[in-house]
């Protein structure tokens, strides 16, 4: 007989309400994600409306917190970048020390103190602000290098090649630059106190307002160099070549310029008090309004030099050659001009009170309205000289030659005349 499947009946029969409720719950569960998304959109739109409407505190607070986060991020990034840069710089520095070569590389603010860079090839390298104190740079090639503000104090740069390099504001005090090539170099406002620049090539170099106090520039070549406003107090420039150099307003107080060549140089308004210029070549030099008080100019050549209104009080010009020189309005009070050659010189309105002009050659010199009170002109040659309106009160002219001289309106009161007689 075929078996019949028994019917299973539920313990509790579901009512129509229960069935409906179950269906509603199922639909609700299915609708939850959609409603949640709708609620989020609604809340978001409300917040946007509040921020837009208020525009005040909420925005400020949000921007401030954002700014704080941004600042922290930038600070962290700066520290990281700085560390990376320092690492790169240190690597490059070490590489330079190992290979002694770094062409056109950036070594700005690198530390090379006491470093051995002898014969290093650093062409056009950026060494601005670098520490090169006591560095050994003998015969190094630094042509075109950027050394602005670098510290090279006590550095050894003997025979180094620094042509066209920029050393403005650099510190080179006590450095040794003997026979170095500094052609066309920029040393504007550089510190070179007590530096050794013996036989250095500084042709066309810019040394405007540089500090060269006590520096040794013996036999250095400064042809056409720009040295205006520089301080060369106590500097040694024996046999230096300063032809066509611009030394306007420079300080050369007590400087030693023995045997120096200053032909056609510009020393206008320069301070040369107590400077030693003996045997120097000063032909066609410009010394307009310069101060040469107590300077030693013995046997110097000042042919066609321009010394208008210069101060030469108590200066030693014995045996000097001042042929055709311009000394208009110059102050030569108590100066020593013994055996000086002033033939053809322009000395109008000059001050020669108490000057010593024994055996001086003043042939055809212009001394109009010059003040020669108490001057000594014994055995002087004043032939064809113009002394019109000059003040010779108390002057000594014994043995002087005045043939052809113009003494019109000259004051000879109390003067000792060529024949030894005293003028009334």
C-alpha positions as a Markdown table, in Angstrom:
| # | Residue | x | y | z |
|---|---|---|---|---|
| 1 | Unk | 0.0 | 0.0 | 0.0 |
| 2 | Unk | 1.4 | 3.4 | -0.8 |
| 3 | Unk | 2.5 | 5.4 | 2.2 |
| 4 | Unk | 0.8 | 8.7 | 2.7 |
| 5 | Unk | 2.8 | 11.7 | 3.9 |
| 6 | Unk | 1.5 | 13.0 | 7.2 |
| 7 | Unk | 0.5 | 16.6 | 7.3 |
| 8 | Unk | 2.3 | 18.7 | 9.8 |
| 9 | Unk | 0.3 | 21.5 | 11.4 |
| 10 | Unk | 1.9 | 24.5 | 13.1 |
| 11 | Unk | 1.5 | 24.7 | 16.8 |
| 12 | Unk | 0.0 | 28.1 | 16.5 |
| 13 | Unk | -1.7 | 29.3 | 13.4 |
| 14 | Unk | -0.5 | 32.8 | 12.1 |
| 15 | Unk | -3.3 | 35.3 | 12.1 |
| 16 | Unk | -3.6 | 37.7 | 9.2 |
| 17 | Unk | -2.4 | 40.5 | 11.3 |
| 18 | Unk | 0.8 | 38.7 | 12.1 |
| 19 | Unk | 1.4 | 37.9 | 8.5 |
| 20 | Unk | 0.9 | 41.6 | 7.6 |
| 21 | Unk | 3.3 | 42.7 | 10.4 |
| 22 | Unk | 6.0 | 40.3 | 9.2 |
| 23 | Unk | 5.7 | 41.7 | 5.7 |
| 24 | Unk | 6.0 | 45.3 | 7.0 |
| 25 | Unk | 9.2 | 44.4 | 9.0 |
| 26 | Unk | 10.7 | 42.9 | 5.9 |
| 27 | Unk | 9.9 | 45.9 | 3.8 |
| 28 | Unk | 11.3 | 48.2 | 6.6 |
| 29 | Unk | 14.5 | 46.2 | 6.8 |
| 30 | Unk | 14.9 | 46.5 | 3.0 |
| 31 | Unk | 14.3 | 50.3 | 3.2 |
| 32 | Unk | 16.8 | 50.9 | 6.0 |
| 33 | Unk | 19.9 | 51.7 | 3.9 |
| 34 | Unk | 18.0 | 54.1 | 1.7 |
| 35 | Unk | 16.6 | 55.9 | 4.7 |
| 36 | Unk | 20.0 | 56.1 | 6.4 |
| 37 | Unk | 21.5 | 57.6 | 3.3 |
| 38 | Unk | 18.6 | 60.1 | 3.1 |
| 39 | Unk | 19.1 | 61.1 | 6.7 |
| 40 | Unk | 22.8 | 61.7 | 6.2 |
| 41 | Unk | 22.1 | 63.9 | 3.2 |
| 42 | Unk | 19.6 | 65.8 | 5.2 |
| 43 | Unk | 22.0 | 66.4 | 8.1 |
| 44 | Unk | 24.7 | 67.4 | 5.7 |
| 45 | Unk | 22.5 | 69.9 | 4.0 |
| 46 | Unk | 21.4 | 71.4 | 7.3 |
| 47 | Unk | 25.1 | 71.8 | 8.4 |
| 48 | Unk | 26.0 | 73.5 | 5.1 |
| 49 | Unk | 23.0 | 75.8 | 5.5 |
| 50 | Unk | 24.1 | 76.7 | 9.1 |
| 51 | Unk | 27.7 | 77.4 | 8.0 |
| 52 | Unk | 26.6 | 79.4 | 5.0 |
| 53 | Unk | 24.1 | 81.3 | 7.1 |
| 54 | Unk | 26.3 | 82.1 | 10.0 |
| 55 | Unk | 29.6 | 82.5 | 8.2 |
| 56 | Unk | 31.1 | 83.4 | 11.5 |
| 57 | Unk | 32.2 | 81.3 | 14.4 |
| 58 | Unk | 31.8 | 77.9 | 12.7 |
| 59 | Unk | 33.7 | 79.0 | 9.7 |
| 60 | Unk | 36.4 | 80.7 | 11.8 |
| 61 | Unk | 36.7 | 77.6 | 14.0 |
| 62 | Unk | 36.9 | 75.3 | 11.0 |
| 63 | Unk | 39.5 | 77.5 | 9.2 |
| 64 | Unk | 41.6 | 77.9 | 12.4 |
| 65 | Unk | 41.8 | 74.2 | 13.0 |
| 66 | Unk | 42.6 | 73.8 | 9.3 |
| 67 | Unk | 45.2 | 76.5 | 9.5 |
| 68 | Unk | 46.8 | 74.8 | 12.6 |
| 69 | Unk | 46.9 | 71.5 | 10.8 |
| 70 | Unk | 48.4 | 73.2 | 7.7 |
| 71 | Unk | 51.0 | 75.0 | 9.9 |
| 72 | Unk | 52.0 | 71.7 | 11.5 |
| 73 | Unk | 52.3 | 70.1 | 8.1 |
| 74 | Unk | 54.4 | 72.9 | 6.7 |
| 75 | Unk | 56.7 | 72.9 | 9.8 |
| 76 | Unk | 57.2 | 69.2 | 9.6 |
| 77 | Unk | 57.8 | 69.5 | 5.8 |
| 78 | Unk | 60.3 | 72.4 | 6.4 |
| 79 | Unk | 62.2 | 70.3 | 9.0 |
| 80 | Unk | 62.3 | 67.3 | 6.7 |
| 81 | Unk | 63.4 | 69.4 | 3.7 |
| 82 | Unk | 66.1 | 71.1 | 5.8 |
| 83 | Unk | 67.4 | 67.8 | 7.0 |
| 84 | Unk | 67.5 | 66.6 | 3.4 |
| 85 | Unk | 69.3 | 69.7 | 2.3 |
| 86 | Unk | 71.8 | 69.4 | 5.1 |
| 87 | Unk | 72.4 | 65.8 | 4.2 |
| 88 | Unk | 73.0 | 66.7 | 0.5 |
| 89 | Unk | 75.3 | 69.5 | 1.5 |
| 90 | Unk | 77.3 | 67.3 | 3.8 |
| 91 | Unk | 77.6 | 64.6 | 1.1 |
| 92 | Unk | 78.7 | 67.2 | -1.5 |
| 93 | Unk | 81.2 | 68.7 | 1.0 |
| 94 | Unk | 82.7 | 65.3 | 1.7 |
| 95 | Unk | 82.9 | 64.6 | -2.0 |
| 96 | Unk | 84.7 | 67.9 | -2.6 |
| 97 | Unk | 87.2 | 67.1 | 0.2 |
| 98 | Unk | 87.8 | 63.6 | -1.3 |
| 99 | Unk | 88.0 | 64.6 | -5.0 |
| 100 | Unk | 89.1 | 68.2 | -4.6 |
| 101 | Unk | 86.8 | 69.0 | -7.4 |
| 102 | Unk | 83.3 | 70.6 | -7.5 |
| 103 | Unk | 82.5 | 72.5 | -10.7 |
| 104 | Unk | 79.5 | 74.9 | -10.6 |
| 105 | Unk | 78.2 | 73.1 | -7.5 |
| 106 | Unk | 76.3 | 74.6 | -4.6 |
| 107 | Unk | 78.3 | 74.7 | -1.4 |
| 108 | Unk | 76.7 | 77.7 | 0.1 |
| 109 | Unk | 77.4 | 78.0 | 3.8 |
| 110 | Unk | 79.4 | 74.8 | 3.8 |
| 111 | Unk | 82.0 | 74.3 | 6.6 |
| 112 | Unk | 85.5 | 73.9 | 5.2 |
| 113 | Unk | 87.3 | 75.3 | 8.2 |
| 114 | Unk | 90.9 | 74.0 | 8.3 |
| 115 | Unk | 90.2 | 72.0 | 5.2 |
| 116 | Unk | 92.9 | 70.9 | 2.8 |
| 117 | Unk | 91.8 | 72.1 | -0.7 |
| 118 | Unk | 95.2 | 72.5 | -2.2 |
| 119 | Unk | 95.0 | 72.7 | -6.0 |
| 120 | Unk | 91.2 | 72.1 | -5.8 |
| 121 | Unk | 89.2 | 72.8 | -9.0 |
| 122 | Unk | 86.2 | 74.9 | -7.8 |
| 123 | Unk | 85.4 | 76.8 | -11.0 |
| 124 | Unk | 82.2 | 78.9 | -10.6 |
| 125 | Unk | 81.4 | 77.1 | -7.4 |
| 126 | Unk | 78.8 | 78.7 | -5.0 |
| 127 | Unk | 80.6 | 79.2 | -1.7 |
| 128 | Unk | 78.6 | 82.1 | -0.5 |
| 129 | Unk | 78.6 | 82.4 | 3.3 |
| 130 | Unk | 81.0 | 79.4 | 3.5 |
| 131 | Unk | 83.3 | 78.9 | 6.4 |
| 132 | Unk | 86.9 | 78.7 | 5.0 |
| 133 | Unk | 88.8 | 79.9 | 8.0 |
| 134 | Unk | 92.4 | 78.6 | 8.0 |
| 135 | Unk | 91.6 | 76.6 | 4.9 |
| 136 | Unk | 94.5 | 75.5 | 2.7 |
| 137 | Unk | 93.7 | 76.7 | -0.8 |
| 138 | Unk | 97.1 | 77.1 | -2.3 |
| 139 | Unk | 97.0 | 77.0 | -6.1 |
| 140 | Unk | 93.2 | 76.4 | -6.0 |
| 141 | Unk | 91.2 | 77.3 | -9.1 |
| 142 | Unk | 88.3 | 79.5 | -7.9 |
| 143 | Unk | 87.7 | 81.4 | -11.1 |
| 144 | Unk | 84.2 | 82.9 | -11.2 |
| 145 | Unk | 83.4 | 81.5 | -7.8 |
| 146 | Unk | 80.7 | 83.0 | -5.6 |
| 147 | Unk | 82.3 | 83.8 | -2.3 |
| 148 | Unk | 80.0 | 86.6 | -1.2 |
| 149 | Unk | 80.1 | 86.9 | 2.6 |
| 150 | Unk | 82.5 | 83.9 | 2.9 |
| 151 | Unk | 84.9 | 83.7 | 5.8 |
| 152 | Unk | 88.5 | 83.2 | 4.6 |
| 153 | Unk | 90.3 | 84.6 | 7.6 |
| 154 | Unk | 93.8 | 83.3 | 7.9 |
| 155 | Unk | 93.2 | 81.1 | 4.8 |
| 156 | Unk | 96.2 | 80.2 | 2.6 |
| 157 | Unk | 95.5 | 81.3 | -0.9 |
| 158 | Unk | 99.0 | 81.6 | -2.3 |
| 159 | Unk | 99.1 | 81.3 | -6.1 |
| 160 | Unk | 95.3 | 80.7 | -6.1 |
| 161 | Unk | 93.3 | 81.7 | -9.2 |
| 162 | Unk | 90.3 | 83.9 | -8.2 |
| 163 | Unk | 89.8 | 85.7 | -11.5 |
| 164 | Unk | 86.3 | 87.2 | -11.9 |
| 165 | Unk | 85.3 | 85.8 | -8.5 |
| 166 | Unk | 82.8 | 87.6 | -6.3 |
| 167 | Unk | 84.2 | 88.2 | -2.9 |
| 168 | Unk | 82.1 | 91.2 | -1.9 |
| 169 | Unk | 81.7 | 91.4 | 1.9 |
| 170 | Unk | 84.1 | 88.4 | 2.3 |
| 171 | Unk | 86.4 | 88.2 | 5.2 |
| 172 | Unk | 90.1 | 87.7 | 4.3 |
| 173 | Unk | 91.8 | 89.3 | 7.2 |
| 174 | Unk | 95.3 | 87.9 | 7.9 |
| 175 | Unk | 94.9 | 85.7 | 4.8 |
| 176 | Unk | 97.9 | 84.9 | 2.5 |
| 177 | Unk | 97.2 | 85.8 | -1.1 |
| 178 | Unk | 100.8 | 86.1 | -2.2 |
| 179 | Unk | 101.0 | 86.0 | -6.1 |
| 180 | Unk | 97.3 | 85.1 | -6.3 |
| 181 | Unk | 95.3 | 86.0 | -9.4 |
| 182 | Unk | 92.6 | 88.5 | -8.4 |
| 183 | Unk | 92.1 | 89.9 | -11.9 |
| 184 | Unk | 88.7 | 91.7 | -12.2 |
| 185 | Unk | 87.7 | 90.3 | -8.8 |
| 186 | Unk | 84.9 | 91.9 | -6.8 |
| 187 | Unk | 86.1 | 92.8 | -3.3 |
| 188 | Unk | 83.6 | 95.5 | -2.6 |
| 189 | Unk | 83.4 | 96.1 | 1.2 |
| 190 | Unk | 85.6 | 93.1 | 1.8 |
| 191 | Unk | 87.6 | 92.7 | 5.0 |
| 192 | Unk | 91.3 | 92.4 | 4.2 |
| 193 | Unk | 93.0 | 93.8 | 7.4 |
| 194 | Unk | 96.6 | 92.6 | 7.7 |
| 195 | Unk | 96.2 | 90.4 | 4.6 |
| 196 | Unk | 99.3 | 89.5 | 2.5 |
| 197 | Unk | 98.7 | 90.6 | -1.1 |
| 198 | Unk | 102.4 | 90.7 | -2.2 |
| 199 | Unk | 102.8 | 90.6 | -5.9 |
| 200 | Unk | 99.0 | 89.9 | -6.3 |
| 201 | Unk | 97.4 | 90.6 | -9.6 |
| 202 | Unk | 94.5 | 93.0 | -8.9 |
| 203 | Unk | 94.1 | 94.6 | -12.3 |
| 204 | Unk | 90.6 | 96.0 | -12.8 |
| 205 | Unk | 89.6 | 94.7 | -9.4 |
| 206 | Unk | 86.8 | 96.4 | -7.4 |
| 207 | Unk | 87.8 | 97.3 | -3.9 |
| 208 | Unk | 85.3 | 100.0 | -3.3 |
| 209 | Unk | 85.1 | 100.7 | 0.5 |
| 210 | Unk | 87.2 | 97.6 | 1.3 |
| 211 | Unk | 89.0 | 97.5 | 4.6 |
| 212 | Unk | 92.8 | 97.0 | 3.8 |
| 213 | Unk | 94.2 | 98.5 | 7.0 |
| 214 | Unk | 97.7 | 97.2 | 7.5 |
| 215 | Unk | 97.6 | 95.0 | 4.4 |
| 216 | Unk | 100.7 | 94.2 | 2.5 |
| 217 | Unk | 100.4 | 95.1 | -1.2 |
| 218 | Unk | 104.1 | 95.4 | -2.1 |
| 219 | Unk | 104.6 | 95.0 | -5.8 |
| 220 | Unk | 100.9 | 94.3 | -6.3 |
| 221 | Unk | 99.4 | 95.2 | -9.7 |
| 222 | Unk | 96.4 | 97.4 | -9.2 |
| 223 | Unk | 96.3 | 98.9 | -12.7 |
| 224 | Unk | 92.8 | 100.5 | -13.3 |
| 225 | Unk | 91.5 | 99.0 | -10.0 |
| 226 | Unk | 88.5 | 100.7 | -8.3 |
| 227 | Unk | 89.7 | 101.5 | -4.8 |
| 228 | Unk | 87.5 | 104.5 | -4.0 |
| 229 | Unk | 86.5 | 104.9 | -0.4 |
| 230 | Unk | 88.8 | 102.1 | 0.7 |
| 231 | Unk | 90.7 | 102.2 | 4.0 |
| 232 | Unk | 94.4 | 101.6 | 3.4 |
| 233 | Unk | 95.6 | 103.1 | 6.7 |
| 234 | Unk | 99.1 | 101.8 | 7.4 |
| 235 | Unk | 99.1 | 99.6 | 4.3 |
| 236 | Unk | 102.3 | 98.7 | 2.5 |
| 237 | Unk | 102.3 | 99.5 | -1.2 |
| 238 | Unk | 106.0 | 99.7 | -2.0 |
| 239 | Unk | 106.6 | 99.5 | -5.7 |
| 240 | Unk | 103.0 | 98.7 | -6.3 |
| 241 | Unk | 101.5 | 99.5 | -9.7 |
| 242 | Unk | 98.5 | 101.8 | -9.3 |
| 243 | Unk | 98.4 | 103.4 | -12.7 |
| 244 | Unk | 95.0 | 104.7 | -13.6 |
| 245 | Unk | 93.6 | 103.3 | -10.4 |
| 246 | Unk | 90.6 | 105.1 | -8.8 |
| 247 | Unk | 91.5 | 105.9 | -5.2 |
| 248 | Unk | 89.1 | 108.8 | -4.7 |
| 249 | Unk | 88.2 | 109.5 | -1.1 |
| 250 | Unk | 90.4 | 106.6 | 0.0 |
| 251 | Unk | 92.3 | 106.6 | 3.3 |
| 252 | Unk | 96.1 | 106.2 | 2.9 |
| 253 | Unk | 97.1 | 107.6 | 6.3 |
| 254 | Unk | 100.7 | 106.6 | 7.1 |
| 255 | Unk | 100.7 | 104.2 | 4.1 |
| 256 | Unk | 104.0 | 103.3 | 2.6 |
| 257 | Unk | 104.0 | 104.0 | -1.2 |
| 258 | Unk | 107.7 | 104.2 | -1.7 |
| 259 | Unk | 108.5 | 103.8 | -5.4 |
| 260 | Unk | 104.9 | 103.1 | -6.3 |
| 261 | Unk | 103.6 | 103.9 | -9.7 |
| 262 | Unk | 100.5 | 106.2 | -9.4 |
| 263 | Unk | 100.6 | 107.8 | -12.9 |
| 264 | Unk | 97.2 | 109.1 | -14.0 |
| 265 | Unk | 95.7 | 107.7 | -10.8 |
| 266 | Unk | 92.7 | 109.5 | -9.2 |
| 267 | Unk | 93.4 | 110.4 | -5.6 |
| 268 | Unk | 90.9 | 113.3 | -5.4 |
| 269 | Unk | 89.9 | 114.0 | -1.8 |
| 270 | Unk | 92.1 | 111.2 | -0.6 |
| 271 | Unk | 93.7 | 111.2 | 2.9 |
| 272 | Unk | 97.5 | 110.8 | 2.7 |
| 273 | Unk | 98.6 | 112.3 | 6.0 |
| 274 | Unk | 102.1 | 111.2 | 6.9 |
| 275 | Unk | 102.1 | 108.8 | 4.0 |
| 276 | Unk | 105.5 | 107.9 | 2.5 |
| 277 | Unk | 105.5 | 108.5 | -1.3 |
| 278 | Unk | 109.3 | 109.0 | -1.7 |
| 279 | Unk | 110.5 | 108.2 | -5.2 |
| 280 | Unk | 106.9 | 107.5 | -6.4 |
| 281 | Unk | 105.8 | 108.1 | -9.9 |
| 282 | Unk | 102.8 | 110.6 | -9.8 |
| 283 | Unk | 102.8 | 112.1 | -13.2 |
| 284 | Unk | 99.4 | 113.4 | -14.2 |
| 285 | Unk | 97.9 | 112.2 | -11.0 |
| 286 | Unk | 94.8 | 113.8 | -9.6 |
| 287 | Unk | 95.2 | 115.0 | -6.0 |
| 288 | Unk | 92.5 | 117.6 | -6.0 |
| 289 | Unk | 91.6 | 118.6 | -2.5 |
| 290 | Unk | 93.7 | 115.7 | -1.2 |
| 291 | Unk | 95.2 | 115.9 | 2.3 |
| 292 | Unk | 99.0 | 115.3 | 2.2 |
| 293 | Unk | 99.8 | 116.9 | 5.5 |
| 294 | Unk | 103.3 | 115.9 | 6.7 |
| 295 | Unk | 103.6 | 113.4 | 3.8 |
| 296 | Unk | 107.0 | 112.4 | 2.4 |
| 297 | Unk | 107.1 | 113.3 | -1.3 |
| 298 | Unk | 110.9 | 113.5 | -1.6 |
| 299 | Unk | 112.1 | 113.2 | -5.2 |
| 300 | Unk | 108.7 | 112.3 | -6.4 |
| 301 | Unk | 107.7 | 112.9 | -10.0 |
| 302 | Unk | 104.5 | 115.1 | -10.1 |
| 303 | Unk | 104.7 | 116.4 | -13.7 |
| 304 | Unk | 101.4 | 117.9 | -14.8 |
| 305 | Unk | 99.8 | 116.6 | -11.6 |
| 306 | Unk | 96.7 | 118.3 | -10.4 |
| 307 | Unk | 97.0 | 119.3 | -6.8 |
| 308 | Unk | 94.5 | 122.2 | -6.7 |
| 309 | Unk | 93.5 | 123.1 | -3.1 |
| 310 | Unk | 95.4 | 120.2 | -1.8 |
| 311 | Unk | 96.7 | 120.3 | 1.8 |
| 312 | Unk | 100.5 | 119.9 | 1.8 |
| 313 | Unk | 101.4 | 121.6 | 5.1 |
| 314 | Unk | 104.8 | 120.5 | 6.4 |
| 315 | Unk | 105.1 | 118.1 | 3.5 |
| 316 | Unk | 108.5 | 117.1 | 2.3 |
| 317 | Unk | 108.8 | 117.8 | -1.4 |
| 318 | Unk | 112.6 | 118.2 | -1.6 |
| 319 | Unk | 113.9 | 117.5 | -5.0 |
| 320 | Unk | 110.4 | 116.8 | -6.3 |
| 321 | Unk | 109.6 | 117.3 | -10.0 |
| 322 | Unk | 106.4 | 119.5 | -10.2 |
| 323 | Unk | 106.9 | 120.8 | -13.7 |
| 324 | Unk | 103.7 | 122.2 | -15.1 |
| 325 | Unk | 101.8 | 121.0 | -12.0 |
| 326 | Unk | 98.6 | 122.6 | -11.0 |
| 327 | Unk | 98.8 | 123.8 | -7.4 |
| 328 | Unk | 96.2 | 126.5 | -7.5 |
| 329 | Unk | 95.0 | 127.4 | -4.0 |
| 330 | Unk | 97.1 | 124.6 | -2.5 |
| 331 | Unk | 98.3 | 124.9 | 1.1 |
| 332 | Unk | 102.1 | 124.4 | 1.3 |
| 333 | Unk | 102.6 | 126.2 | 4.6 |
| 334 | Unk | 106.0 | 125.2 | 6.1 |
| 335 | Unk | 106.5 | 122.7 | 3.3 |
| 336 | Unk | 110.0 | 121.7 | 2.3 |
| 337 | Unk | 110.5 | 122.4 | -1.5 |
| 338 | Unk | 114.3 | 122.6 | -1.5 |
| 339 | Unk | 115.7 | 122.1 | -5.0 |
| 340 | Unk | 112.2 | 121.2 | -6.2 |
| 341 | Unk | 111.4 | 121.8 | -9.9 |
| 342 | Unk | 108.3 | 124.0 | -10.1 |
| 343 | Unk | 109.0 | 125.4 | -13.6 |
| 344 | Unk | 105.8 | 126.4 | -15.3 |
| 345 | Unk | 103.7 | 125.4 | -12.3 |
| 346 | Unk | 100.4 | 127.1 | -11.5 |
| 347 | Unk | 100.6 | 128.3 | -7.9 |
| 348 | Unk | 98.2 | 131.2 | -8.0 |
| 349 | Unk | 96.5 | 132.0 | -4.7 |
| 350 | Unk | 98.6 | 129.2 | -3.1 |
| 351 | Unk | 99.7 | 129.4 | 0.5 |
| 352 | Unk | 103.5 | 129.1 | 0.9 |
| 353 | Unk | 103.9 | 130.8 | 4.3 |
| 354 | Unk | 107.2 | 129.8 | 5.9 |
| 355 | Unk | 107.9 | 127.4 | 3.0 |
| 356 | Unk | 111.5 | 126.4 | 2.3 |
| 357 | Unk | 112.3 | 126.9 | -1.3 |
| 358 | Unk | 116.0 | 127.1 | -1.3 |
| 359 | Unk | 117.5 | 126.7 | -4.9 |
| 360 | Unk | 114.0 | 125.8 | -6.1 |
| 361 | Unk | 113.3 | 126.2 | -9.8 |
| 362 | Unk | 110.3 | 128.5 | -10.3 |
| 363 | Unk | 111.0 | 129.6 | -13.8 |
| 364 | Unk | 107.9 | 130.9 | -15.5 |
| 365 | Unk | 105.8 | 129.7 | -12.6 |
| 366 | Unk | 102.5 | 131.5 | -11.9 |
| 367 | Unk | 102.5 | 132.8 | -8.3 |
| 368 | Unk | 99.9 | 135.5 | -8.7 |
| 369 | Unk | 98.4 | 136.5 | -5.3 |
| 370 | Unk | 100.3 | 133.7 | -3.7 |
| 371 | Unk | 101.1 | 134.0 | 0.0 |
| 372 | Unk | 104.8 | 133.7 | 0.5 |
| 373 | Unk | 105.2 | 135.5 | 3.9 |
| 374 | Unk | 108.3 | 134.4 | 5.6 |
| 375 | Unk | 109.2 | 132.0 | 2.9 |
| 376 | Unk | 112.8 | 131.1 | 2.2 |
| 377 | Unk | 113.7 | 131.6 | -1.5 |
| 378 | Unk | 117.4 | 131.9 | -1.3 |
| 379 | Unk | 119.2 | 131.1 | -4.6 |
| 380 | Unk | 115.8 | 130.3 | -6.1 |
| 381 | Unk | 115.2 | 130.6 | -9.9 |
| 382 | Unk | 112.3 | 133.0 | -10.4 |
| 383 | Unk | 113.1 | 134.1 | -13.9 |
| 384 | Unk | 110.0 | 135.2 | -15.9 |
| 385 | Unk | 107.9 | 134.1 | -12.9 |
| 386 | Unk | 104.6 | 135.9 | -12.3 |
| 387 | Unk | 104.5 | 137.3 | -8.7 |
| 388 | Unk | 101.8 | 139.9 | -9.4 |
| 389 | Unk | 99.9 | 140.7 | -6.2 |
| 390 | Unk | 101.9 | 138.1 | -4.3 |
| 391 | Unk | 102.6 | 138.7 | -0.6 |
| 392 | Unk | 106.4 | 138.4 | 0.0 |
| 393 | Unk | 106.4 | 140.2 | 3.3 |
| 394 | Unk | 109.5 | 139.1 | 5.3 |
| 395 | Unk | 110.5 | 136.6 | 2.7 |
| 396 | Unk | 114.2 | 135.8 | 2.0 |
| 397 | Unk | 115.1 | 136.2 | -1.6 |
| 398 | Unk | 118.9 | 136.5 | -1.1 |
| 399 | Unk | 120.7 | 135.2 | -4.2 |
| 400 | Unk | 117.5 | 134.6 | -6.0 |
| 401 | Unk | 117.2 | 135.3 | -9.7 |
| 402 | Unk | 114.3 | 137.6 | -10.6 |
| 403 | Unk | 115.2 | 138.5 | -14.1 |
| 404 | Unk | 112.0 | 139.1 | -16.1 |
| 405 | Unk | 109.8 | 138.4 | -13.1 |
| 406 | Unk | 106.6 | 140.3 | -12.7 |
| 407 | Unk | 106.5 | 141.9 | -9.3 |
| 408 | Unk | 103.7 | 144.3 | -10.0 |
| 409 | Unk | 101.6 | 145.1 | -6.8 |
| 410 | Unk | 103.7 | 142.5 | -4.9 |
| 411 | Unk | 104.2 | 143.1 | -1.2 |
| 412 | Unk | 108.0 | 143.1 | -0.4 |
| 413 | Unk | 107.8 | 144.8 | 3.0 |
| 414 | Unk | 110.7 | 143.6 | 5.2 |
| 415 | Unk | 111.8 | 141.1 | 2.6 |
| 416 | Unk | 115.5 | 140.3 | 2.0 |
| 417 | Unk | 116.1 | 141.2 | -1.6 |
| 418 | Unk | 118.5 | 139.3 | -3.9 |
| 419 | Unk | 121.3 | 141.7 | -3.2 |
| 420 | Unk | 121.0 | 141.1 | 0.6 |
| 421 | Unk | 119.3 | 144.4 | 1.3 |
| 422 | Unk | 116.1 | 144.5 | 3.3 |
| 423 | Unk | 113.2 | 146.2 | 1.5 |
| 424 | Unk | 111.5 | 149.0 | 3.4 |
